[in-house]
């Protein structure tokens, strides 16, 4: 059971990370790329 839970947790984390990246990309395309890049650099 521990393995299954761990697997689903990892899968969820990966999916969340993917969604986050997609969202960031979309926001960057839509609006203010300058602000975003300044914060990251």
C-alpha positions as CSV (number, residue, x, y, z in Angstrom):
1,X,0.0,0.0,0.0
2,X,2.8,2.4,0.8
3,X,4.2,2.0,-2.7
4,X,0.9,2.8,-4.3
5,X,0.4,5.9,-2.1
6,X,3.9,7.0,-2.9
7,X,3.4,6.5,-6.6
8,X,0.2,8.4,-6.7
9,X,1.7,11.2,-4.7
10,X,4.7,11.5,-7.1
11,X,2.3,11.4,-10.1
12,X,0.2,14.1,-8.5
13,X,3.3,16.3,-7.9
14,X,4.4,15.8,-11.5
15,X,1.0,16.7,-12.8
16,X,0.8,19.8,-10.5
17,X,4.3,20.9,-11.7
18,X,3.2,20.5,-15.3
19,X,0.1,22.5,-14.7
20,X,2.0,25.2,-13.0
21,X,4.5,25.5,-15.8
22,X,1.7,25.6,-18.4
23,X,-0.1,28.3,-16.4
24,X,3.1,30.4,-16.0
25,X,3.8,30.1,-19.8
26,X,0.2,31.2,-20.6
27,X,0.4,34.1,-18.2
28,X,3.8,35.1,-19.7
29,X,2.3,35.0,-23.2
30,X,-0.8,36.9,-22.2
31,X,0.4,39.8,-20.1
32,X,3.5,41.0,-18.5
33,X,6.6,39.0,-19.5
34,X,9.0,41.7,-18.1
35,X,7.8,41.4,-14.5
36,X,7.9,37.6,-14.5
37,X,11.4,37.4,-15.9
38,X,12.8,40.1,-13.5
39,X,11.4,38.1,-10.6
40,X,13.0,34.9,-11.8
41,X,16.4,36.2,-12.7
